[in-house]
Amino acid sequence: MKNEKLLKWAIYIAGIACLYAFISIRSLPMFNTLLKEKMVPGYWDKTKYGELYYFSLIRHFREEGMPPAQEKFQFKNKHANLHDAKIITIGDSFFDFSRHEQLPERLSDTLNVGVHFYKNDFPLAYLASNHYTDTTPKIMIYERVERYIPMAFENALYDEFTTNSRPTIRKKAAMIKDLIFYQRSEELFDALLKKSIFTTGIYSCISTLKFDLFEYISPLTPVYSRDKHNGWLFYHDQVNNEKTSFYYNHSNEEINTLCDNMKKLADQLDVKYNIRIVYMPLPAKYTLYHGVVNNDKYNDFLPRLFNGLKKRGVEYIDVYEDYKNSSDTLYYRTDSHWNEKGIEFALTKTLEYFRNDSTFNIYFTTNNNK
């Protein structure tokens, strides 16, 4: 009888825990009550993607002093809408990283003009889907970390987009279905397991022990440099044999295709919307800091890309040379993203680019500010 009561209570407790977990991954406040490190709106659902330490939680790679996640620029009042902005910024997680005020926000504050940001690879489709028809002269800064440029521009970009034309009742049914069978549920359950106030310490101890005994680490960070106070982690897609990699040998034909498609996008934005695009290709962390693990030769993807863009008269901001020659560490050691110094470098380079070309004045005059 006693054992039956204990089993019954154990089932009750397990049921309550499962129900709480089921609901909490759909509610940020509930989710955060269990997390050791809290998440913020617009960021929590990505479960710290790109922050490489969190794949394994091995203590040797815990980078101390990283600021907590903060509210993203696009959720702040000063974020301009697409139609009112003087600068439209399109980018990946480098422009969307929540631990600092990112470059779009820094530009808004420094230049005192409306800046709009959207995390997107397809600016023509984005403009078309938002029924953008304005022809007031504007700037678009298109940021992409180098390893994803071959994917973003292997084909020409167009303004095609799809709309949800399903009947209202089907849309509501789909919303209910998505709520019950949440697409990111496994990822968020994994986050609860690794990062809750009850389990983080245990999970980290086990992961660290496995690493110390067997050198086991997540396959997502296969290349690393272990140092008691200066460990480094590198993401798998920078060290494999795919087009994203430091080691991939891009043919001249591939480089030309990328540059041609970047030129086509610039021309279409100019003709159709009077938007002047300035590309900002960023070096991947492994490109800059692979020297901590080896002396392998870089495939010179960025210099070759810049040379091709220059020949085609396509505008770009080159931070690679400054980053490469800097004595400062501009990226986090156990994260894919740049740190505050890296952002400051890019901001300075962008402002210099604008100042050194008087034709940019039209975009920042009082009459054009909104």
Residue pairs with C-beta under 8 A, 6 or more apart in sequence:
20 30
21 189
21 192
23 30
24 30
24 31
24 33
24 34
24 192
25 31
25 182
25 184
25 185
25 188
25 189
25 192
26 179
26 182
28 39
28 41
28 44
31 39
31 44
31 188
31 192
32 38
32 39
32 44
34 192
34 196
34 197
34 198
35 191
35 192
35 195
35 196
35 197
36 195
36 196
36 197
36 200
37 68
37 195
38 68
38 69
39 47
39 48
39 69
40 69
40 70
40 71
40 72
40 98
41 71
41 72
41 75
42 71
42 72
42 74
42 75
42 98
43 69
43 72
43 98
45 184
45 188
47 54
47 184
47 187
47 188
47 190
47 191
48 54
48 191
49 93
50 93
50 97
50 235
50 335
50 336
50 337
51 334
51 335
51 336
51 337
52 61
52 220
52 221
52 233
52 234
52 235
52 334
52 335
52 336
53 61
53 62
53 63
53 233
53 334
53 335
54 194
54 195
55 218
55 220
55 221
56 207
56 211
56 217
56 218
56 221
57 194
57 200
57 203
57 204
57 207
57 208
58 204
58 207
58 208
58 211
58 217
59 204
59 208
60 208
60 211
60 226
60 227
60 228
60 231
61 224
61 226
61 231
61 233
61 333
61 334
62 334
63 231
63 332
63 333
63 334
63 335
66 99
66 332
66 335
67 99
67 100
68 99
69 98
69 99
70 98
70 99
70 100
70 101
71 98
72 96
72 98
73 79
73 101
73 102
73 104
73 105
73 108
73 117
74 117
74 118
76 105
78 105
78 108
78 109
79 105
79 108
79 115
79 116
79 117
80 86
80 108
80 114
80 115
80 116
80 370
81 116
82 88
82 116
82 118
82 127
82 130
82 132
83 130
83 132
83 134
84 114
84 116
84 370
85 113
85 114
85 115
85 116
85 138
85 370
86 113
86 114
86 115
86 138
86 139
86 363
86 364
86 368
86 369
86 370
87 104
87 107
87 108
87 111
87 113
87 114
87 115
87 116
87 138
87 139
87 140
87 141
87 363
88 115
88 116
88 118
88 123
88 138
88 139
88 140
88 141
88 275
89 95
89 103
89 104
89 107
89 115
89 116
89 117
89 118
89 140
89 141
89 143
90 117
90 118
90 119
90 120
90 121
90 123
90 126
90 140
90 141
90 142
90 143
91 104
91 117
91 119
91 141
91 142
91 143
91 144
91 280
92 119
92 121
92 143
92 144
92 145
92 148
93 119
93 336
93 337
94 102
94 103
94 143
94 145
94 282
94 337
94 338
95 102
95 103
95 104
95 117
95 119
95 143
96 102
96 117
96 119
97 337
97 338
99 337
100 339
100 340
100 343
101 109
101 343
102 117
102 343
103 141
103 143
103 343
103 346
103 347
103 350
104 115
104 116
104 117
104 141
105 115
105 117
106 343
106 347
107 113
107 115
107 141
107 347
107 350
108 114
108 115
110 347
110 351
111 351
111 364
112 369
113 363
113 364
113 369
114 369
114 370
118 126
120 126
121 144
121 152
122 157
122 161
123 140
123 142
123 157
123 265
123 269
123 277
124 157
124 158
124 159
124 265
124 268
124 269
125 157
125 158
125 159
125 160
125 161
126 161
127 159
127 273
128 159
128 160
128 161
129 161
129 163
132 273
134 273
135 273
135 274
136 274
136 368
137 274
137 275
137 276
137 362
137 363
137 368
138 273
138 274
138 275
138 276
138 363
139 275
139 276
139 277
139 278
139 360
139 363
140 269
140 275
140 276
140 277
140 278
141 277
141 278
141 279
141 280
141 317
141 350
142 265
142 277
142 278
142 279
142 280
143 279
143 280
143 281
143 282
144 152
144 279
144 280
144 281
144 282
145 281
145 282
145 283
145 284
145 336
146 281
146 282
146 283
146 284
146 287
146 301
146 302
146 305
147 237
147 238
147 244
147 245
147 284
148 244
149 258
149 281
149 301
149 305
150 243
150 244
150 250
150 254
150 258
151 243
151 244
153 257
153 258
153 261
153 262
153 265
154 243
154 257
154 258
154 261
155 261
156 261
156 264
156 265
157 261
157 264
157 265
157 268
159 268
159 272
164 171
166 174
182 188
192 199
193 199
193 203
194 200
194 203
210 216
211 217
217 224
219 236
220 235
220 236
221 233
221 234
221 235
221 236
222 234
222 236
222 239
223 233
223 234
223 239
223 286
223 293
224 231
224 232
224 233
224 234
224 293
225 231
225 232
225 292
225 293
230 333
231 333
231 334
232 289
232 292
232 293
232 333
232 334
233 333
233 334
233 335
234 285
234 286
234 290
234 293
235 285
235 286
235 336
237 244
237 245
238 244
238 245
238 246
238 284
238 285
238 286
238 287
239 245
239 246
239 247
239 286
240 247
241 247
241 248
242 248
243 250
246 284
246 286
246 287
246 290
246 296
246 298
246 299
247 296
247 299
248 299
248 301
249 299
250 299
250 301
250 304
255 304
255 305
255 308
256 308
258 305
258 308
259 305
259 308
259 309
259 311
259 312
259 314
260 312
262 279
262 309
262 312
262 314
263 309
263 312
263 313
263 314
265 277
266 277
266 314
266 315
269 275
269 276
269 277
270 276
270 277
276 315
276 363
277 315
278 315
278 316
278 317
278 353
279 309
279 314
279 315
279 316
279 317
280 316
280 317
280 319
280 346
280 350
281 302
281 305
281 306
281 316
281 320
282 319
282 338
282 346
283 302
283 319
283 320
283 323
283 324
284 336
285 331
285 336
287 298
287 301
287 302
287 320
288 323
288 324
288 330
288 331
289 329
289 331
290 296
290 298
302 318
302 320
303 320
306 316
306 318
306 320
309 315
309 316
310 316
317 346
317 349
317 350
317 353
318 349
319 345
319 346
319 349
322 345
322 349
323 330
323 342
323 345
326 345
328 341
329 339
329 341
330 338
330 339
330 341
330 342
330 345
331 337
331 338
331 339
331 342
332 338
332 339
338 346
354 360
354 364
362 368
